[in-house]
Amino acid sequence: MTEPSASAEKRRVLIIDGDASFSRFLEEDFKTRGFIVETASTADKAATLVAASPPDLVVLDLYLSDGATLKLLRLWKTQAPTLVVILVSGNASLPIVVDALNEGARRFFTKPVGAQALLDELENRQSAQQPYLSPLLVANHQLGSGALKAEGVDRFFAISPGLLSVSGFDGYFKMLNPAWEKALGYSVDELCSKPHIELVHPDDRQKATDEALEIRGGQTVFRFKNRYRCKDGSYRWLSWIATPSPEHRLIYASARDVTNIVRMEQGLRDSNERLKKLVRSGEALLQESTVKNDSLVELGRTKDDVAAMIVHDLKNPLSVILANYDFVLEGFEGASDCLEALRDSQSAGQRMLRLLANLADVARLEGGTLEVRRSQTTLSQLVQPIVEQRRVLARARDIQIALLPSPEITVSVDAELVTRTVENIFDNALRHTPDGGSIEIELRDSGADVAIRIGNTGPAVPAGARDGIFGKYEQASPAVGRMNLGLGLYFCRLAIEAQGGKVWVEETERLPAVFAIQLPRPTASTPRTAPALVMEVDRRS
């Protein structure tokens, strides 16, 4: 307990409160500290006592009847401008407190509050060589720091981790919660002492000014984003929600620090561009390899070395990029356009990775050095995941995918080779199925053989090109638009033939283009490695 000083014995306190029990408690608390205490329960008695002899401190209930609290404050603002008035209440809302502080109250405390806290405020006011706030703040922002430091100005306002603010139509902050000090590094007094437009990044000031004019014009809820300068000179991106109070010429707002989100979105955009450049570079490199196939065939070993170099140099960094995209997509909460761009780039990267794998394996399949690793599985286990992975892309183009019902078909195949074959053919179908079209997958069991049939409503492959499209560097007629650098379908043919099967394309009445993969049920004599194949070279690009 603070010992009463000689000066304290001469000080007077006036308690104005309709709550008799609180008045008695506070009266006794002040008397033990040597203060002379007077009490009043009505505004008329309080006005009379202050007019007769202004006390050193007035403790005023925020909710006197008939709005008497604000009437007293307006009276004393003129008749006793130096009077120190501290507001108290058991429950208060921010707008009411703001009105009272604007009328000259010094500070607000929630009940219960003891004499010591009120005395600390009085000592701070009287011992300082200058007012509690700087002259500029006293003149323009009287409610600012005093209301902020009040523990009960909407307790939510004081303890909220979000950036809450009350600013005036004059362009100054009037009230800020403590979260601002942590976010920007300035003290609340520093932030309130200058027009807040000075804290906005120069490139954002014109937009911020336009936004402020719209808010003052009565925009009920306004959302915007800009950069604010920190005390260390850096900038943070803030996302705002603001609503005006024209009656009080105030703007109530909450802000959220979205710097990390903005940086991540920009990083994703940059990463998307880098990936697209990498994909274009890789496709150009593969296309160049296609154009030069005659030289690569003649040079033989040089071709293999160049292909291996291309695969090695592109596959590893591309795999890392795709892994990072998988990680980001799991918890991505950014803008929808960034999410769409991210998925598009991821799809392009996966396609390129598959092209690289085809390029690497084609050489081994041609040379008969790729081991066929058979294992027991079902066709549905191979096909179902591929279908599900591509439903989102198909849905975006209104393409219907139907996996026809079929009995469980167990096979012994190289699951990786068959999966990549199905992916190649399925993606080929997606590319050439028109918007609003359909793709149909059927699994068949004919006893000695099993088949996977993938049909689509895209254009038919000309009869004269149906065999050729499975050749190396072959493609269908340019009018059909089917092109896979001449390696995708060639790889499919080699991968299936290495397991004793075959692949072809045909046409049905409902589906103009149907790719069929036929695989035998293996016997003990089924070869486990691909036989050497004669190189087929077509000089057409």
N, C-alpha and C positions, 0 to 999 in steps of 0.2 A: 504493500500500500504506500502511495506517495505521501510523504509528510507535508502538512500545510506549511507554506512559506509565509513570511510577513506580508507579502503583497497579496497572497491568496486570501488572507483573512479579511481583506477589504473588498474582495470581489463579490459581485452579485450575479445570481443565476435566476432566470425566470423560466419556469416549466409550464407550458401550455398544453394540456392533454386532458381529454375526457375520460381516460382510463385512470381511475383513482388509485388502483393498486400499483400501477407502474409509476405514477407521480410520487406516491409515498416512498417507493423503493429508491427512485432516483434522488428524491429530496434528501433522504437519510444518507445516501452515498456521497452526495456533495457536501453535506454538513460535516461528515467525518473528515473532510479535507479542508475545513475551515471556511467554506463559502457561505454567504448569506443567500438563502433560497426563498423565492416567492413562487406561488403557484396560482394558476388560473385555469378554469375549465371552459371559459367562453371567450369569444373574440373581443367583445366589448370590454371586459375586465382587463384583458391583455393589452389592448390599445391604451387604456387609461394608465396602467402601470408604466408602460414604456414612455408615454408622453410626459408623465411626472418626473421620471428619472430613468433614462436608458440603462439597462443592466449591461454587464460585461458579456453575457452570453444568454441567448434565448434558445431553449429546446422546444421545438414546435411540432405538434402532431400533424402529419401530412393530411389527415382526413378529418378536419373539423367540419361541423355541419354547415350546410348551405354554401359550400365553397369558400368558407371564411378564411381558410389558410392563404389562398391566393390574394384575397382582399387585404389581409394584414401585410403580406409581403409587398404588395404594391404601395400601401400606405407608408411603410417604413422605408421603402426604396427612395421616397421623396423626403420624408420627415427625419429619418435617422439612417442615412446612407452608410454609416460606418458600423451599424449594428451587426453583430455576428449572430446569424440564425442557422441553427442546425436542425434538419428535418429528421423525424423518426416515424416509423410505422411498422406494424407487424406484417403487412403485405402491401406491395406497391407494384404498379406497372410502369414501364419505362416512359410512355408519353406524359403521364402525370408528373413524374419526377422531373422530366425535362422542362415542363412548364414552370414548376416551382423554382428550379435552379435558374431559369431565365429571368425570373422575377427578383433575384437577388439572394436566394438562400445559398449558404456557404457549402453545405454538404448534406448527404443523406446517409442515415444508418438504419438498419433493420433492428427491430426489437427482438429479443432483449438486448440492451446495450447499457454498459455501466458508465459511471462518471469518468473513469480513467480515460476511456477512448475519446470521450467528448473533451476532456481536459487536454489531452494530447493535441487535438485539433485547435483548441483555443491557444495553447502555448505556441504552437507552430505559427499561428496567425499573428500573435502579438510580439513574439521575439524576433521575427524576421525583419531585416532592414528594408525589405520591399514586400509587396503583396505575395501571397502564396503562389500565384501565377505571375508570369512576366506581364508588364504593362500591356503588351500587344494582346496576350491571351485574355487579360482582364477586360480589355476593351471589346474584343471581337469574339471571344470563345469562353465566356464565363462558366458555361456548364461543362467544359471539356474535361480537364484532369480531375477536378473535384468529383464529378459524377463517376468518372471511370474508376477512381480508387474507392468509391463507396462499395462496400461488400454486398449490398443488397439491391443495387439497381438492376432488377431482374437478375437474380443470381446466375441464371443461364448466360446472360451477357458477360458477366465477370469471369466465369470459369470455362466458357466455351472454347474449344481448341480451334474453332473456325475464326476467320477474320471478320469481326462485326464492326460496323461503323455507323455513326450519325454525322452527316455533314450538312452544312448550310448552303442555301442558294448563293451565298457570297463566295463559294469556292474553297472554304476552309473546313477541315475536319472539326467537329464539335465534340465527339466522343469516340474513343477507340478502346477495344478490350486488349488485355495484355498480350494476346497472341500476335499482335502487330509487332511488338518489340522483338519477339523471337524470329518472326518472318523476315523483317527488313533491317533489324539492328539499331534503328532509331528509338529513342524514348518516345513515349506518347506526347510529351510536351513539345519535342522537336517536330513531330509529325503534324501537330496542330498549329505550329507557329508560322507556317507558310502555306500559300495556296497549294493544294494537292496536285495541281497540274504540273508544278515544278518537279514533282517526283516521277512523272510519267515519261517514258522514253520519247525523245524528240520525234521519232518516226510515228508515234502513236498519238501525239498531242492533238492534231487536227481532228482525228476520229473521236478522241475522248471529249473534245469540246462539243462536237456535234451531238454526241451521246448525252452529254450533260444538258444541252438545250432541249433535247427530246424529253428527258426526264422532267425537267422543270415545266415543260409544256403539259404535263399531266399523264405521261405514259405510266400506266398502272404498275406493270412489272417489266423491267427492261434487263435484257441479258447481253453482256458484251465481255470482251477479253482485251487486256492490254498489259504492257510491261511497266513495272515499278522499280525505281532505283533503290538499291540497298545502301546501307551506310558505307560498305566497303567498295562501292562503285559498280558492283555487278547488278544485274537486273533479274527480276523474277516475274514470270507470267502469272497474272491473276485473272480468274474467271469470276465475273460479278453477276449478282442479282440485286436490283435496286428498285425501290418504290418511293414515290415522293409523298410528302405531307404539305400541300400548298398552304394550309391554314397556318402552320408553324414555320413555313419556308425551310423545311428540313428534308433530307433524303436519307432513308433508312436502307442500309445495304449489307450484304454479306458477300465475302470474297473467298475464293479457294485457290490455293497455290497449285497451279497445274503445270509448273515448269517442267517437271519430269515427263509428263504426258506429251507436252508440246515437243520436247527434245526427242522423245521416242518416235513420235509421228514423223518428225523431220528425218530422223535416222532411218526409219522404215522407207520413207520416200527415196532417200539417197541410196539405201540398200537395194530397193527395187530397181532404180536406174542402173546401178552397177551390175545387178543380176541380168537385167535385160541386155546390157552391153555385152556381158559375158556370153549370154545365150546367142546373141547375134554373131559374136565373134566365133563361137564354137560352130554354129551352123554354117557360117561363111567358110570356116576351115574345113568342115566336113564336105561342103559343096565343092570346095577347091580340090579336095581329095577325089571326089566323084569325077570331076571334069578331067582330072589327070590319071584316070584309071589305066589307060593304055601304058603309060610310063611306069606306073606302079606294078602292073602285071609283069612287064619286061624286067624291071629291076628286082622284083621278088623280095629279097631280104630287106632292101631299102624301104619298100612299102610297109613291111611288117614293123620295121623300126620306127618309121614315121607315125604309123597308126598307134603303136604302143606309147610313143612320146606324147601324142595328142591326148590319149586316154589318161595317161598318168598325170599330165600337167593340168588337165581340166577336171578330172573326176574327184580328186581329193578336195580341192577348195570348194567345188560345187556341193559335195556331200556335207561339208561343214556348214555352208550357207543354208542348205535345206534343213539340217538339224536345228539350226538357230531359228529358222522360220517355224518349225514344229513347236519349239519351246515358246516362242512369242505368241503363237496362235492359241495356245492352251489358256492363257489368261488375258488375252487382248481386250482392252476396254476403250480403245481410241475411236476416232471418227470412222463412220461406215465406209467412206471412200478409201481410207487407208486400209481397212480390212479387206475390201474388194481387191485393191491393188496388190495387197500381200498375197491373197489366195491365187490371183492370176499369175503372179511371178513364181509362186511356189509350184503351180501346175506346169509352167514353162520349164522351170528347173528340173522337175521330175521327168519331163519328156526328154530333156537334153541328157539327163543321167542315163535314161534308158537307151538313147541313141549311142551313147558312149559304150555302154555295156554290150550292145549289139555289135558295135565295131570291133571290140576286143574279142568277142566270142566267135565272130564269123571266121576269123583267121584260124582259130583252133578247131572249129567245126570242119572247115575246108581241109585242114591237115589231118583230121581224125585224131587229134590229141586231146579233145575235150571229153572227160569221163562223164558218162551218163550215170548219175547217182539215183537209182530207183528206190522208192519207198512206198509203203501202202498208204493210200489216202482215198478220199472220195472226190468225185468231180465237183460236188456242191461246195466242198471245203476250198477248192481252188477257185471256183467262179464267183461264189457269193460275195467274198470281201471286195473283189474287183468291181462288182456291180454297185455295192454300197458306197465305195469310195468316190464313185463318179455320179451319184445321184444329184448332188448339189449343183454340179456343173450342168447336168442335163436339165434340171429343174429351171435353171436360169434361162434356158432357151426353150422351155416348154416341150422338151422331148420326153416321151413316155418310155420307160424301160420295163420290159416284162421278162421275168425269168419263169418260164413255163414249168408247171409241176411235173415232177418225174420221180421214179423210184430211186432209192439210194444206190449209186453205182460206184463200186470199189475198184480201184485200178492200182497198178504198180508202175509208177512213172517217175521221171525226174521232175519233182514238183516245181522247182525254180524255173526250169526251161519251159514247162507247160504254162506256168503263171505268166511269164514274160511274153510268151506267144499270144495268150489270150489278151493280155494288156495291149499289145501292139494292134491286134485286130479290133479290139473293142474301141480303142482310141481312134483308130482309122474310121470306124463306123460313126463315132461321135462327130468327127470333123466333117463328114460328108452327109450327115442326116440334116435335112433342113429344119429350121425352127418350127415347132409344132408337130414334128414327125415322131417316129417311134423306132425303137430297137427291141428285137426279140431274141432271147437266148433259150436254146433248147438242148437238153442233155439226153442222148439216146443210148440204148443198150441193145445191140443186135446179137449178143451171144459171144461170137468170136472177136468182135470189135466193139469199141465204144466211140461215141462222137460228141463233139461240142459244135453246135451250129449257131452262128451269130449273124442275124439278118437285120437289115435296116431299110427304111423307106427312101433312102437317097437314090441318086441316079445309078443305073445299072452299069457294070463294067462291060464294055464292048466284047462280043464273043471272040473277036480276033486277038484281044489283049489278055484274056483270062489266064492263059498259061504263062505269058511273058511277064506278068507283073510279079511273079515269084522268082524271076531271074535277077542276077546281080546287076545293079544300076538300072533296072528296068522300071518303067512306070506306065500307067495307062495313058490314054489319049489326053492331051492337054485340055480338051473340051470338057472332060470328066473332072479334071482337077485332082486326080488321085496321085499324090507324090509323097514318098517317104524317103527321099534321098537314095532310093534304090536299095536300101539295106534292111528296112523294117520287115517287109514281107519275105525278103530273101533269108533273113535270119529265121523267121517263122518256119519256112520250108526246111532249112537245115536242121533246126532244133527238133522238129517232128519226125523227119526222116531218120535222124540219129536214133530214134526210139522205135523204128520200124513202122512208122505211120506215114500219113500223107495229108496234105492240105490243098484245098482247091476253092474256087469261087463259082457260084452258079446263080440262077435267077428263078424265082417262083412267081406265082400269080399275085400273091400279096406283097412279097418283099423283093424288090428289084435286085438287091445285092445280098447274097448269103455266102459267108465264108464258113467252110466246113473243115473241122480238124478231126481226123480219124486216127485212133490209136488201137493197136492190137492188144489183146490180153496176153502178156508175155509168157513165154515158155522158157525152159532151162537153156535152150539154144539161142535165145534172143541176145544179140550182141550188146555189150555194155559200153562200147565206145563207138563213136561215129566213124563210119568208113570214110576213106579219102575220097574226095569229090573232085571231078574235073572242073576246073575254073571255067565259068561261062562269062564271056566278056561281050558287052554290047557297046559299040562306039557312040551310041546316041546318048546325049546328056539328059 
